[in-house]
């Protein structure tokens, strides 16, 4: 038996084994499953929104504020050194 014939027979056997599963189409487009999908979408979105707003965004905002303060302090020290006769190099 050639490889091509083997592949064809295996595909036919798989088609017979699965029966209606292959002809059902895309389950995510079946209107009967939409309420369940919308429920899980809302639940997942709500959880991720809560997680981002309570955990990650405050930490990120704190790091950005700390960096902004450090840059402002560094610029103030550099400006002070330039005004008082330095060349601005550290």
C-alpha positions in Angstrom: 0.0 0.0 0.0 1.4 3.3 -0.9 1.8 6.2 1.5 -0.9 8.2 -0.4 -3.4 5.4 -0.1 -2.6 5.0 3.6 -3.2 8.7 4.2 -6.5 8.6 2.3 -7.8 5.6 4.2 -6.7 7.1 7.5 -8.6 10.4 6.6 -11.7 8.4 5.7 -11.5 6.4 9.0 -11.2 9.6 10.9 -14.2 11.1 9.1 -16.3 8.1 9.9 -15.2 8.1 13.6 -16.1 11.8 14.1 -19.4 11.6 12.2 -21.4 14.7 13.0 -18.6 16.6 14.7 -17.1 17.6 11.4 -20.4 18.8 10.0 -21.5 20.9 13.0 -19.6 24.0 11.9 -18.2 26.6 14.1 -19.6 26.4 17.6 -18.7 30.0 18.5 -21.1 31.1 15.7 -24.0 29.1 17.0 -26.6 31.6 18.5 -27.5 29.0 21.2 -24.1 29.4 22.8 -24.0 33.2 22.8 -25.4 33.9 26.3 -22.8 31.6 27.8 -20.0 33.3 25.7 -21.2 36.8 26.7 -21.3 35.8 30.4 -17.7 34.5 30.3 -16.6 37.6 28.3 -18.1 39.9 30.9 -16.7 38.0 33.8 -13.2 37.8 32.3 -13.3 41.5 31.3 -14.5 42.5 34.8 -11.8 40.4 36.5 -9.0 41.8 34.3 -10.2 45.3 34.7 -10.3 45.0 38.5 -6.8 43.4 38.4 -5.3 46.1 36.3 -7.0 49.0 38.2 -6.1 47.7 41.6 -2.7 46.1 41.2 -0.8 46.9 38.1 -1.7 50.5 37.2 -1.0 52.0 40.7 2.4 50.3 40.8 3.2 51.6 37.3 2.0 55.1 38.2 4.2 55.1 41.2 7.2 54.1 39.2 6.5 56.8 36.6 6.1 59.4 39.3 9.3 58.4 41.0 11.2 58.5 37.7 9.7 62.0 36.9 10.8 63.3 40.4 14.3 61.9 39.9 14.7 63.4 36.5 13.5 66.8 37.8 16.0 66.6 40.7 18.8 65.7 38.3 18.0 68.6 36.1 17.8 70.9 39.0 21.2 69.8 40.3 22.7 70.2 36.8 21.2 73.7 36.3 22.5 74.7 39.7 26.0 73.5 38.8 25.9 75.4 35.5 24.6 78.6 37.1 27.3 78.5 39.8 30.2 78.3 37.4 30.5 74.7 36.4 30.4 73.4 32.9 27.5 71.0 33.6 29.5 67.8 33.5 29.4 65.4 36.4 
